[in-house]
Amino acid sequence: MMNWKQLITNKRFGQESRHEERKDDRNEFHRDYDRLIFSAPFRRLQNKTQVFPLPGSVFVHNRLTHSLEVASVGRSLGNNCAERLLQKHPELQDSHLSEISYIVTAACLAHDMGNPPFGHSGERAISTYFSEREGKALKSELTDEQWNDLIHYEGNANAFRLLTHQFKGRRPGGFVMTYSTLASIVKYPFSSSATTKNGKFGFFESEKDDYTKIAEELGIIKLSKEGEPLRFVRHPLVYLVEAADDICYEIMDLEDAHKLKLLSTEETQELLFNFFDENEKAKIRERFKEVTDTNEQIVYLRACVISLLTSACTDVFVDNEEKILSGTFEGCLLKHIPERPRLAYEQCQKVAFAKIYRCKDVVDIELAGFKIISTLIQLLIEAETHPEKAYSKILLERISEQYSIDSDNVYDKIMTVLDYISGMTDVFALDLYRKINGNSLPMV
């Protein structure tokens, strides 16, 4: 059984041997939040695709606005759960349990920071370059574990790498985050050799020792035996981060789809009204007499749904605390909420897949992104593995100094290329692609 006093610690990764004098009243988890929100990788999320192509005349969510909204919902979940748990366990008043909202909020900010450009098509482009295309030739130079990292390339694992990896010229320990915040980001706490059915995992081979160190410090239960692929149970706060992400992702996508006229007002209202019983629906309709603008009605409905789901997920988390701490809780929190909102949420998922995620504009951006990322990987890996060539020398000059391009290890060379590409914005990747292909020149 895991315990809260060990799970919630303000000890910092990469700063274990020293203590810095603090000159303000922020707690350590608040510092995590501030380090993230002022960081360049976080700012770059404003120019990364969430679902829909980056905005034209209608503004839709990008990775930055999505992450900020997830952090807002995560803060509410953290506050609610902390209050309930402290009522349940008054003996924990002197622990850091009261501060978990800061941890969840920071983890929510960081959860998408490792995603490459162009949404999930960027991840697929990287994976299939190695599993189906020219990258297959590199398999013989890698271990099985390293190969699995590449053919199942995962933005979640890359977020953990981004926050912990020692990039050139940067301080040891990456962002130097608290152990608890780092653990709360890892949604799938196992290596790529132990991937789930959907290919998800939480850390690359290059960071497995870092995650093991964090897990041992926090008392996270290890599931794998000696000689098996590394696998742990989740840090409990991962469930809150996941719930905040799932709530925002599904519900906010409906609002965007309504703005883009992929869903009619009637369809959108019906999907959102399904979360409520007849008495609650009547109260909302009364409110509509005051709010007559259809867009504002959708906004109000959406806010009511998020509030309902946040409350329901809080109940599930607190009611299942023992299972979560013992590592026996199965599925996500939303799978355990009451039947009406659960079925309504599942209906939103079905409609989103049919009418949103497969719509022409979304598919077009996936096709373009796939081509752009695949081309950049091919050329940059060719340059990394054959740096003596004239074209390679020119191309390698484009890579920022923080990325070590002089390693003798093939896996490290590949990961350097993927670090560089995953850190790009959509616009930067497109611009570099055009220049490499001779379709664009700097303005003279």
HELIX and SHEET records of a PDB file:
HELIX    1   1 TRP A    4  LEU A    7  1                                   4    
HELIX    2   2 GLU A   28  ILE A   37  1                                  10    
HELIX    3   3 ALA A   40  ARG A   43  1                                   4    
HELIX    4   4 ARG A   44  ASN A   47  5                                   4    
HELIX    5   5 ARG A   63  LYS A   88  1                                  26    
HELIX    6   6 PRO A   90  LEU A   92  5                                   3    
HELIX    7   7 HIS A   96  GLU A   99  5                                   4    
HELIX    8   8 ILE A  100  ALA A  110  1                                  11    
HELIX    9   9 GLY A  119  SER A  131  1                                  13    
HELIX   10  10 GLU A  134  GLU A  141  5                                   8    
HELIX   11  11 ASP A  144  ILE A  151  1                                   8    
HELIX   12  12 GLY A  155  THR A  164  1                                  10    
HELIX   13  13 TYR A  179  ILE A  185  1                                   7    
HELIX   14  14 SER A  192  ALA A  194  5                                   3    
HELIX   15  15 GLU A  205  GLU A  207  5                                   3    
HELIX   16  16 LYS A  208  LEU A  218  1                                  11    
HELIX   17  17 VAL A  238  LYS A  259  1                                  22    
HELIX   18  18 THR A  265  PHE A  273  1                                   9    
HELIX   19  19 GLU A  278  PHE A  288  1                                  11    
HELIX   20  20 THR A  294  ASP A  319  1                                  26    
HELIX   21  21 GLU A  321  SER A  326  1                                   6    
HELIX   22  22 LEU A  333  HIS A  336  5                                   4    
HELIX   23  23 GLU A  339  VAL A  351  1                                  13    
HELIX   24  24 ALA A  352  ILE A  356  3                                   5    
HELIX   25  25 LYS A  360  THR A  385  1                                  26    
HELIX   26  26 ALA A  390  LEU A  396  1                                   7    
HELIX   27  27 VAL A  410  SER A  422  1                                  13    
HELIX   28  28 ASP A  426  ILE A  436  1                                  11    
END                                                                             
